Amino acid sequence: MHPEKIFSVYRILSIILMIFIAANAIIAGVLFIIDPNGQMMGMSTDYLKYAPFRNYLIPGIILLIVNGLFNIWATIKTFNKSKYHPIYIMLQGVLLSGWIIVQMLMVRDVNILHAIMISIGIMLIFMGYRLNSK
C-alpha cells in the first residue's frame, strides 16, 4: 500500500477511535457527575474501597474533561489536519493509557475493558507517532 494511503488510514482510524473514546467518556462522566454513587452506571462505591475517592464525582469530572472533551478537541484538530494533529493523537493515547493504568492501580482490579482501553491508547500513540514521522 502506498505510504500516503497508510497515513490516511491512520488518520481516519485515529478519528474513529477518539470519537469512540470521547462518546464513552462523556456519557460515563456525565452519569458519574449526576449520580456520584455510580448506580446509574451499574456500579457501587465499593469498587473505590482502595481509591482515594468516596464516590465517582471527581473521577467523573476528570473522565469527562480528559477523555471526553480533550478527545473531541483532538478529533476536530485531526479532522481539520491541524499542523500538530499527530501530537494531539499521541497525547490522547498517553492520557487514555495513563488514565487506565492509574485506575487499575487505584481500584486494584484488571478487567477486559481495561485491556481494550490500553490497547486503544497504544494504537493512538503508535498512529500519532507514525503520522508525526511522515
Phi and psi in degrees as a GROMACS rama.xvg file:
@    title "Ramachandran Plot"
@    xaxis  label "Phi"
@    yaxis  label "Psi"
@TYPE xy
-63.353  139.006  HIS-2
-54.5044  -37.7747  PRO-3
-62.8757  -37.4836  GLU-4
-67.799  -38.172  LYS-5
-62.3483  -45.0011  ILE-6
-64.1644  -36.5755  PHE-7
-64.6942  -40.9616  SER-8
-63.983  -43.0731  VAL-9
-60.1327  -44.3095  TYR-10
-63.5815  -46.9786  ARG-11
-65.4152  -44.4637  ILE-12
-63.4858  -38.7415  LEU-13
-61.1425  -43.9448  SER-14
-60.0566  -47.1652  ILE-15
-60.7878  -46.3568  ILE-16
-65.6294  -40.6754  LEU-17
-67.3411  -36.0358  MET-18
-66.1274  -42.3635  ILE-19
-58.9734  -48.6108  PHE-20
-64.1048  -45.5351  ILE-21
-60.168  -46.2454  ALA-22
-61.0565  -46.549  ALA-23
-64.709  -41.9695  ASN-24
-68.3312  -38.1274  ALA-25
-66.8454  -46.6356  ILE-26
-61.6417  -51.482  ILE-27
-63.9122  -43.3895  ALA-28
-59.6153  -46.8234  GLY-29
-63.7852  -43.3841  VAL-30
-63.6649  -37.9499  LEU-31
-68.4429  -33.8158  PHE-32
-70.4832  -44.2605  ILE-33
-64.8149  -42.058  ILE-34
-128.91  82.3261  ASP-35
-60.9214  -14.9418  PRO-36
-79.643  -9.4866  ASN-37
84.5082  0.501776  GLY-38
-62.643  -34.7593  GLN-39
-65.808  -22.4983  MET-40
-98.5755  5.13092  MET-41
71.8695  27.857  GLY-42
-120.441  164.651  MET-43
-121.274  153.483  SER-44
-69.5326  -10.9721  THR-45
-59.1396  -29.2582  ASP-46
-62.7952  -22.008  TYR-47
-95.3281  12.0136  LEU-48
-57.479  -28.1883  LYS-49
-99.6808  -8.26021  TYR-50
-85.086  161.341  ALA-51
-80.8991  14.1569  PRO-52
-115.902  143.426  PHE-53
-87.8141  -24.3482  ARG-54
-147.351  -172.497  ASN-55
-96.1803  8.6247  TYR-56
-61.3621  -56.9658  LEU-57
-64.5483  -47.4458  ILE-58
-58.6343  -35.2571  PRO-59
-65.389  -41.4972  GLY-60
-64.7712  -46.1396  ILE-61
-63.2351  -44.3741  ILE-62
-58.6155  -46.8769  LEU-63
-58.5941  -45.9302  LEU-64
-75.8737  -54.9528  ILE-65
-71.8315  -49.5196  VAL-66
-96.9806  -11.7127  ASN-67
-98.0503  -73.9778  GLY-68
-67.2572  -40.5236  LEU-69
-62.0366  -36.6659  PHE-70
-67.4088  -37.6962  ASN-71
-61.201  -46.5326  ILE-72
-60.2397  -46.9136  TRP-73
-64.6349  -35.3762  ALA-74
-64.4482  -43.9251  THR-75
-62.6727  -44.9923  ILE-76
-62.1174  -39.1376  LYS-77
-71.273  -42.2505  THR-78
-59.5388  -41.032  PHE-79
-83.2931  3.71499  ASN-80
54.9446  43.4706  LYS-81
-53.4094  149.045  SER-82
-52.5493  -37.5947  LYS-83
-103.494  18.3399  TYR-84
-59.1988  -33.3533  HIS-85
-61.559  -35.8924  PRO-86
-66.0951  -40.907  ILE-87
-64.6772  -37.3271  TYR-88
-64.014  -47.6727  ILE-89
-60.8075  -42.2274  MET-90
-59.7001  -42.1633  LEU-91
-65.3456  -36.6169  GLN-92
-63.9355  -41.6789  GLY-93
-66.3263  -44.6226  VAL-94
-62.6328  -44.322  LEU-95
-63.6368  -48.3883  LEU-96
-62.3576  -43.4988  SER-97
-62.0118  -43.1072  GLY-98
-57.2786  -47.5313  TRP-99
-67.7248  -42.083  ILE-100
-62.2028  -46.5256  ILE-101
-62.316  -42.3701  VAL-102
-59.9346  -47.2361  GLN-103
-61.1746  -39.9445  MET-104
-66.8672  -40.5731  LEU-105
-70.1887  -41.6345  MET-106
-94.3791  -7.06445  VAL-107
54.9415  50.467  ARG-108
-148.586  146.649  ASP-109
-133.206  129.133  VAL-110
-137.783  178.219  ASN-111
-61.3279  -35.4462  ILE-112
-63.8109  -39.017  LEU-113
-60.2636  -45.495  HIS-114
-61.7855  -41.3973  ALA-115
-63.6429  -46.4588  ILE-116
-67.1765  -40.2232  MET-117
-61.7334  -41.1821  ILE-118
-61.7183  -42.4769  SER-119
-64.6902  -42.2518  ILE-120
-58.9842  -44.9518  GLY-121
-64.71  -40.8317  ILE-122
-61.747  -42.0474  MET-123
-63.6692  -43.1354  LEU-124
-59.6729  -47.4585  ILE-125
-61.8014  -48.1301  PHE-126
-67.5862  -39.6904  MET-127
-62.4967  -40.9745  GLY-128
-61.5719  -46.6497  TYR-129
-63.6835  -41.9338  ARG-130
-65.0504  -35.5671  LEU-131
-69.7272  -30.9878  ASN-132
-82.3867  -4.68634  SER-133
